Amino acid sequence: MLLLYTIFLGIIQGILEFLPVSSLGHLSLIETMMALPKDTGLFFEAMLHLGTMLGLIVVMFKDVKRLTVEFGGICSDLSGNYGKYLRKRRLAAKTGNDNIRYSRLITNVYRKIVVMILVTSIPTAILGFVCKNLAVMAHKTPSFPGFGFLIMGVFLIVVDMSGVGGDYGPNTSRYDQALWIGILQGISVFPGLSRCGLTIGTGLMCGFERKFAVKYSYLCAIPAIFGAFLVEISYFRTAGVTAFQMFAFICGALAAFITSYLAARFLMKLMENVKLKYFAGYCFVLGALALIMSTPT
């Protein structure tokens, strides 16, 4: 039973991570319904995040590979510029001639996206760390996912009805826009709040074109999901996971990997065209249902 349960949740995670409905909120609700211990559940969610991240990396491998190469190039140029700075100081002190040019760091659009993802990841990491204990408490509170779903529904319908979105693409996007996306992504640690929905919606509100908002949301998901994995894996010592549970969790992670690999490309195309209000309606229904279920009888 546990094995089928973990595989089912892996499939749910692999699909919902790329839709503007909270996968964490769904998992929290299902864990409450199935009476799975929450300490073990947090470790299981870490495994699911790992599987989802690997599936997304495979789907976006060409972009991830190029971004990784350009990130290495930026680091190399930074190191070289520091060496040039030291030589410049020595030459200025000895000869008064400091005519040394530094290497440009942002030389192509991929390098710009690398820096934007770093800018997005900083507030996400800070908020994730600061809110970690609150998020754990929210995860253990049966009614919180319901409120999270309702808040998410309001956010999505406001974004959709206001007709936001513009023509900012990879070449014209700004770093302050990436910062706002990172802030909203950071609060998605709470169950019921969708990382995908918040980042796409914020991108649209910042003037991103729809296609770029969706792709950027998926790209910045990789460091965000990896960060969530690192946070949640810290609960392994207290989880008391048995050998069979570990096997079941690995199967769930494998299910998340396969599902995310199969679903991510299709869902990316879907999110480029579908209206967010349809997901808002789903969030309202699920939020109301979650609050009713959490009400003591």
CORQUI-V899530 format. One record per backbone hydrogen bond with DSSP energy under -1.0 kcal/mol. NH is the residue of the N-H (numbers start at 1). CO is the residue of the C=O. Records with the same first field share a line. If there is no record, write none. Layout:
NH=CO / CO
//
This chain:
5=1
6=2
7=3
8=4
9=5
10=6
11=7
12=8
13=9
14=10
15=11
16=12
17=13
18=15
19=16
21=19
26=22
27=23
28=24
29=25
30=26
31=27
32=28
33=29
34=30
36=31
41=37
42=38
43=39
44=40
45=41
46=42
47=43
48=44
49=45
50=46
51=47
52=48
53=49
54=50
55=51
56=52
57=53
58=54
59=55
60=56
61=58
64=60
65=61
66=62
67=63
68=64
69=65
70=66
71=67
72=68
73=69
74=70
75=71
76=72
77=73
78=74
79=75
80=76
81=77
82=78
83=79
84=80
85=81
86=82
87=83
88=84
89=85
90=86
91=87
92=88
93=89
94=90
95=91
96=91
100=98
107=105
112=108
113=109
114=110
115=111
116=112
117=113
118=114
119=115
120=116
121=117
122=118
124=120
125=121
126=122
127=123
128=124
129=125
130=126
131=127
135=131
136=132
137=133
138=134
139=135
140=136
144=141
147=143
148=144
149=145
150=146
151=147
152=148
153=149
154=150
155=151
156=152
157=153
158=154
159=155
160=156
161=157
162=158
164=159
166=208
168=207
173=169
178=174
179=175
180=176
181=177
182=178
183=179
184=180
185=181
186=182
188=185
190=187
193=190
198=194
199=195
200=196
201=197
202=198
203=199
204=200
205=201
206=202
207=204
208=203
209=168
213=209
214=210
215=211
216=212
217=213
218=214
219=215
220=216
222=219
224=220
225=221
226=222
227=223
228=224
229=225
230=226
231=227
232=228
233=229
235=232
236=233
246=242
247=243
248=244
249=245
250=246
251=247
252=248
253=249
254=250
255=251
256=252
257=253
258=254
259=255
260=256
261=257
262=258
263=259
264=260
267=263
268=264
269=265
270=266
271=267
272=268
273=270
274=270
280=276
281=277
282=278
283=279
284=280
285=281
286=282
287=283
288=284
289=285
290=286
291=287
292=288
293=289
294=290
//
